[in-house]
Amino acid sequence: MDFHFTEEQQMIRDMSRKFVDEVIEPRAEEMEARGEYPYDIMDQMAELGMMGIPFPPECGGSGGDWVGMHLCIEEISRGDVTLGALLDVTTSVVGQELFVFGAPEQKEKWLVPIAKGKEIGAFGLTEPGAGSDAGATKTSAAREGNSWVINGAKQFITNIGLKNASIVIITARTKGSKPGEKDIINTFVVPRGAAGFTLGKKYDKMAWNHSATHECIFEDCRIPAGNFLGMEGKGFAQHLAVLETGRISIAAICVGLGRACLEKSLKYARERVQFGKPIFSFQAVSFKLSDMAMHIELSRNMYLKAAWLKDAGLPHTLEAAYAKLFASEMVEKAASDAFQIHGGYGFMNEYAVSRYYKACKILQIVEGTSEVQRMVIARNL
């Protein structure tokens, strides 16, 4: 078993790390405080090819792999989790769904600009009455001549509020093509400017303030028949298939955020003096840091295994669930311990660990809750 990265994977990791240190990290606190979308940073990420790492050149990518993509996501998330999440949604989910299930003309129209980072994608699955039970979707799509007419709403949709967001890929319930056949779920590409498609207000969140999260409302939204994505009746399965990769991406985000917790806490523990010596010398502190480092490494190994299996074309449902579940629960503990190590200072917004503490909890919810991951694991035992 070879744990060495390829030359290309190392280059991606090092490039991303340098970009975080020089560009993202110095602005992370300001971006969160102001809630302003960092379009200039997104443009620089696009110039570095971050959105297209796993896609072939003919699709606008660089011909890399999913291990390299997730090394990039880990590093970016060390600086700012919302930019890691932008890569998760745009590349791991939307870009991949277009690549795997899209027709050639759909790839040319939508995937190429997304892989090049010229446009950003969004993914619409969750509804007011369909969260973990995503198959309970109520949004409907009816065929009318050369168009589909969509009615319904999606909620908690990441990226769609960005001015450079071009599409949202959604699931919708349609009538079966045969008499007496039950409704089926299909997948559709809805352009940002489609008639009848509007955004609800930006959600007021406890964290991730510079990540665009909106409700999507469809009122007789009419799109061309050519915006149907994939196979009839397979829309829900298609969404679930790409969410497996999304779960690997969330694990990588958690590792990046966990590393940030460790780095800040280690520096603080070596500098903070109490009872005449640095608090790192006390077991109560050093053991927390030891556990944090160990669980970060274990989480990384899990997501890398899942990404490697994906690159090898092997089943990875179980490994993706392991990685997402373990890493998301790891980072909540890491953020809590980082807060504890900083003591009263951890409660102050001027210290980054207060931001990490608020940012980590949602990672146990998105791309399938911890409870859903345990259900997936149990089904595969």
Order of alpha helices (4+ residues) and beta strands (2+ residues): alpha-alpha-alpha-alpha-alpha-alpha-alpha-beta-beta-beta-beta-beta-beta-beta-beta-alpha-beta-beta-alpha-alpha-alpha-alpha
